[in-house]
Amino acid sequence: MNGEAKHGMQCAEFEALLAEALDGTLSGPKLQGFQAHRAECRVCGPMYAETEAGLRWLKALDEVEAPSTLVRNILPVIPQQPVYA
């Protein structure tokens, strides 16, 4: 991130809004500024494309059933933290 201000948006703000944009929950002027910045910024445009491609890849993976013994196998190896009241 180089802090470029494109269309009134800094790269840091773009990065902070990235998850909302990919989830489809960004709207209104924030979405417009986000899309304009993405189209113009040589850093954020490719970052968005790479993140979107990664998200598509994750969604394309087959869902697998966790083994029924997963928790029983993990809990004994996790260091127990003291519980503070």
C-alpha positions as MATLAB code, in Angstrom:
seq = 'MNGEAKHGMQCAEFEALLAEALDGTLSGPKLQGFQAHRAECRVCGPMYAETEAGLRWLKALDEVEAPSTLVRNILPVIPQQPVYA';
ca = [
       0.000    0.000    0.000;
       1.379    3.322   -0.924;
      -1.420    5.449    0.486;
      -2.584    6.673   -2.909;
      -5.764    8.721   -2.788;
      -7.854    7.838   -5.803;
     -11.418    9.122   -6.057;
     -11.291   10.370   -2.481;
     -10.293    7.004   -1.027;
      -6.934    6.061    0.464;
      -5.515    2.576   -0.118;
      -5.840    1.806    3.606;
      -9.581    2.522    3.480;
      -9.887    0.384    0.342;
      -8.185   -2.495    2.133;
     -10.434   -2.054    5.173;
     -13.540   -2.262    2.947;
     -12.308   -5.213    0.875;
     -14.144   -7.930    2.827;
     -17.427   -5.999    2.733;
     -17.079   -5.470   -1.008;
     -16.388   -9.156   -1.636;
     -19.309  -10.153    0.604;
     -21.610   -7.843   -1.339;
     -22.524   -5.785    1.715;
     -20.886   -2.545    0.603;
     -23.300   -0.068   -0.955;
     -23.966    3.553   -1.803;
     -21.189    6.133   -1.972;
     -18.701    3.815   -0.243;
     -19.226    1.190   -2.961;
     -18.897    3.798   -5.690;
     -15.679    5.142   -4.199;
     -14.382    1.605   -3.713;
     -15.084    0.634   -7.322;
     -13.582    3.848   -8.672;
     -10.440    3.422   -6.568;
     -10.129   -0.225   -7.646;
     -10.327    0.779  -11.303;
      -7.656    3.461  -10.995;
      -5.176    2.285   -8.360;
      -2.272    0.193   -9.649;
      -1.891   -1.439   -6.219;
      -5.476   -2.013   -5.098;
      -6.887   -3.157   -8.447;
      -4.623   -6.221   -8.642;
      -5.038   -6.876   -4.906;
      -8.815   -7.014   -5.383;
      -8.492   -9.347   -8.377;
      -6.182  -11.720   -6.483;
      -8.416  -11.728   -3.416;
     -11.529  -12.324   -5.493;
      -9.818  -15.211   -7.327;
      -8.774  -16.750   -4.007;
     -12.312  -16.476   -2.683;
     -13.702  -18.151   -5.816;
     -11.132  -20.942   -5.387;
     -12.125  -21.463   -1.747;
     -15.810  -21.598   -2.637;
     -15.086  -24.185   -5.335;
     -13.492  -26.603   -2.861;
     -15.530  -29.618   -1.843;
     -16.836  -29.513    1.689;
     -15.577  -32.410    3.754;
     -16.948  -33.990    6.877;
     -14.675  -33.616    9.898;
     -13.713  -36.905   11.530;
     -15.866  -37.712   14.542;
     -12.695  -37.967   16.653;
     -11.344  -34.538   15.728;
     -12.115  -32.737   18.988;
     -11.131  -35.727   21.102;
      -7.756  -35.866   19.301;
      -7.042  -32.128   19.511;
      -8.049  -31.272   23.071;
      -5.348  -33.358   24.790;
      -2.556  -31.554   22.913;
      -3.811  -27.997   23.536;
      -2.120  -26.429   26.554;
      -4.730  -25.661   29.173;
      -5.014  -21.975   30.024;
      -5.873  -21.005   33.592;
      -9.411  -19.736   33.960;
      -9.659  -16.356   35.663;
     -12.891  -15.346   37.331;
];
